[in-house]
Amino acid sequence: MSHESVASGPDESSLAEIKQMSGRRIEDERRRQGLTQPKLAKRAGLSVSWIREIESGNPRTRIDDHLRCVTALGMPPCTILIPMLFKAHGKAFPPQLLAGNLHELECHLLEFIVNHTIADMRRSLGSDLGEGSESAFPQLR
């Protein structure tokens, strides 16, 4: 069930670095949960050999397969996506950022995106809908 594909483009080394970091985090979490590679493979719908490739940080693995593993382990997707954002903006990624409560961080990021978008819409519509300090996305908390 191999999903091999070769990375290409100018961002290849950045993506390879993210896959290396992601693979280590996936392996660490799998071991922390006491799961074997075959059990993770079954949960993620991937082959055991592909799980080995992902955990070893093979740059030929696909990011979507890393996300499948992250989801199968109950890890937040920002484990992979935040480092990708840093790299996409040419910023060095401080790995310490992934040490905190990532679910809470994801909720704050989503809330910020929604509130920012609503504020932009209000400005562009020129409406005076009354800007409160309440979150426009309270269901995330």
N, C-alpha and C positions, 0 to 999 in steps of 0.2 A: 504494500500500500504506500509505496514511496511517493512523495510529493516534491521531488527534487526540481529545482529551477535555479538557474544561474543568475545572480544579481548582476545588474549592469548599470551604467550611468555614472555620473560624476560623484554620486553620494555613496558609492560602493563601500569605501573604507569606513565611513560613519555608520552605515547600516550593519556592517560586519561587527563593529565594536558594540553596537546595541544588541545584536544577536548573541555575542559572547557574554555580555552582562546578563541578558535575559535568561540564557541557558543556565548560567550559574544559579540565578535566583529560583528558577524552576526546579533544578536539582535539589537545592537547599530546602525548598518548601516540600518537595516530594518526600525527602528523607525525614524532615521534621514531622510530617504526617504519618510516617511509617509505611509509606506505599512503595511497592516495587515498581520497576519500570513497566512490566507487563500490565499491572493494574492501572497505571496512569495511561498507558497506551489504549487500553480498553475504554476508559472514561473519555479520553480525548478523540477516540476514533482514528487513531494513528497506529502504525506498526511499531513494534518494540525497537527495531533498528533505527527508525526515524526519531523516536524519543531519545535514543543514545546520541544521534547526530545533533538534535536540538540542545540537549544538556551539555554537549561538548563545545557548543558555540559555533558549529560548522556554518560558515557564511553562505552555504548553498541552501540552507533551510529557509522556509518562508515565514515571514512575520505573522501571517494569519495562522500558521500552525503553532507558533509560539503563543498566540492569543488563545488558541484552543486549549493548550496545556494550562495556561494561566486560569482560564475559566474552569477547567476540570478540577483544578486545585482550590478553587474558591478565592483566588487572588484577585485584587482589583486590576482592571485593564491598564490603569495609569502606571503600573509597574513597568510597562513597555512604552506606553504612549508619552509619558513625561520626558524620558530620555530622548525620544524621537523629536519632540518639540524643541528641546534644547539644541539638538544637532541641526535641525532644520533652520534654526535662527543663528547658527554659527556660534553658539555659546557652549562653553565647557560645562558638562553635567556633573554636579557634585552628588555622588552616590548616597551621601547622608540624607538627602531629601526623601529617599524611599524608606527610611527607618521609622517614620511616624505612622500615625493613623491614616492610611491611604484612602480608606472609604470616606472619611470625613473630608480629606483634601479634595477628592473627586466631587463631593457634594458642594463644597465651596466654589470649585471651578465652574461647575454647571450653573450654580446660582449666579455667579459673576457674569457668565456668558449671557444668560437670560436677561438679567437686569441691565446689562450694558446694551443689549440689542433693543430692549424696550425703550431705554432712554434715547437711543439713536432714532428709533421710530417716532417717538414723541417730538424730538427736535425736528425731524424732517417733515412731520405733519403740521408742525407749528401749533400743536394743541397744548392747552393748559389743563392737563388732566390731574394736576396736583401730585407732586412728587413727595411721597411719604418715605419714611425710613424703613417701612415694612418690606420684607422680601417678596418679590413677585413669584417666588418658587418655594413656598414654605414646605411643600411635600417632600423636599429633599432632606429635611432635617430629621 
